[in-house]
Amino acid sequence: MDSGERIEEWTLLFWTSLAVIVPVIITLWCSTQRSKRKTHMKDFFRKSKHGWHYTDLFNKPTYCCVCSQHILQGAFCDCCGLCADEPCLRRADRSLPCKEIMAPARPDGAPEHRWVRGNVPLASYCAVCKQQCGTQPKLCDFRCVWCQTTVHDDCMASLADAEHCDLGEFRSLIIPPHYLYHVNKLRRRHPDEYSKLASSCGSGWTPVLVLANTRSGNNMGEALLGEFRTLLNPVQVFDLSELTPPKALQLCTLLPPGSVRVLVCGGDGTVGWVLDAIDTMKLKGQDQFIPRVTILPLGTGNDLSNTLGWGSGYAGEIPVEQVLRNVLDAEVVKMDRWKVQVASKGLYFRKPKVLSMNNYFSVGPDALMALNFHTHREKTPSFFSSRIINKAVYFLYGTKDCLVQECKDLDKRIELELDGERVALPSLEGIIVCNIGYWGGGCRLWEGMGDEPCPPTRLDDGLLEVVGVFGSFHCAQIQVKLANPVRLGQAHTVRLVLKSSRMPMQVDGEPWAQGPCTITITHKTQVLMLYHSAEQTDDDDDDESSASETESPTPNDSPRPPGPASARA
């Protein structure tokens, strides 16, 4: 090989290496700069009165509210809708105010419009000429951040009563800024004073508080927080990763008694967290301020949401506006809550562990799956960011237990008493104590395949349904309606005695491994929930709806508790 060929090879190697190394260096440099910029912006966003969020790419044509130029990346406020590129961000923050959560009203008592120019929602129409807004490729047209009215630039002068804002479609759910302003001015804070102030908010005013868990299920909580802040007063919307439910619910004590609704965006565990906070309000003597609770299901199982008619999981299939309409139309029902007392054997001087139960308690294979899932999620939480992945992991652990059968011979290790009477157990691997109609991510456990008569169930009857399962494979058969559970009975009080060894247990999806103990389940209290009757919640409801033309529904056909406990909210 002569020197010329050797030089060509070295030249080719040099340029090849350069072609690989330079992009890597540029990528690392950009990543470092982006990290520094995000850290800097995070500090700036925290001090700002706007709810700024940075994005690398807007999902629709967007224009800077300061320089009016088209922008691909920048920051947007999820409260008022302002958009700005990075050079204009500080100027926008100083010169363009955000939604005011507390402000005086006009002399006639009516709130004022708060207009923001440009970047109006897609498919929005002018309130004057009824033509579509935002069609021009520039910063144009106006939107009110309270009533969501949109108006063309040229039509603004023709808008009738351009200063008066009626807060739009959701006026009965919004806490107006002038209400909080007057509450802040009150010398004597008393429920009667709040009721007088509520008269200025219109008849039928039932404000809603939104409590979202950003870690639930498919991690939609953060996006939903922004959408609710856009439609409501930002003071009504709480991120539970920043503020706990007991603190968030203290806003109820500044609102008229019996008028507040709470929309919990999360899984069944988040709902239980909020209901525990409501119990704390009762202990503080704040019974008159207790809110009605409704659910936007973001978790994995969502059995309580299914029972109350809110569906088995929310993935953005309906807009947030429709969610609020459903909350407006919901009915109030009562639901039992139960106290689960776990007294470990031999630890007589230690206080028993006391838990609250809304859905179900179980010991056996389903609790084992929940325990394995929980342990895995605690180690790698970032992996469990999708509802589909979560259910797949549950399936894998269930398949494993079908082969290993870690909970076999449960009937020899446990005793069951229903209302003080001993129950003879067949050869079981699991016992499930249910308060609601659904279990295991959408299965009507007590009814089974529906081919055998069974006593009706209600949310407010003070009774628990107790069933047994033969193993993980039997659980899977029940979920696809190929088998029935072993119905052990209904009772006001359930007592289980674990005589030997450690067994997996769970209450509402919160699992643990428990040694020999005595578990006593007794009635604790009742809470007011909101029931949505217009939405089917189970695949088989399609068949039932076709049959409903010929026969009226019974308590077994619907998760809604029948009788006078239901009333229009």
Protein Blocks (a to p, Z undefined) as FASTA:
>chain_A
ZZklmmmmmmmmmmmmmmmmmmmmmmmmmmmmmmmmmmmmmmmmmmpmbdcdddfbdcbd
cddfklopacfbdcddfknopacdfklmmmmmmmmccddfbdcddfkopacddddeejia
ehiacfklopaehkagcdedjddfklopacdfklmmmpghklbcghijmlmmpccfklmm
mmmmpmbdcfklmmmmmmmnoghiacddddddfkgojlpmmmmmmmmmmmmcfklpccfk
locfklmmmmmmmccehkaccddeddfklmmmmmmmmmmmmmnopmmmpccdddddfbfn
ommmmmnonajbdehlacfklmmmmmmmpccddddddddddddehilmbccdddddfkbc
cedjklmmmmmmmmmmmmmmmlmmcfklmmmmmmmmmmmmmmnommgoklmmpccdeehi
acdddddfbdcddfbfbeehiaafknmnopaccddddfklopacddddfbjklmmmmmno
paccddfbdcfbdcdddfbdcddddeehiacdddddddddddfbdcdddddfkbcfbfkl
mmmmmmmmmpccdfklpcbdgdjkbccZZ
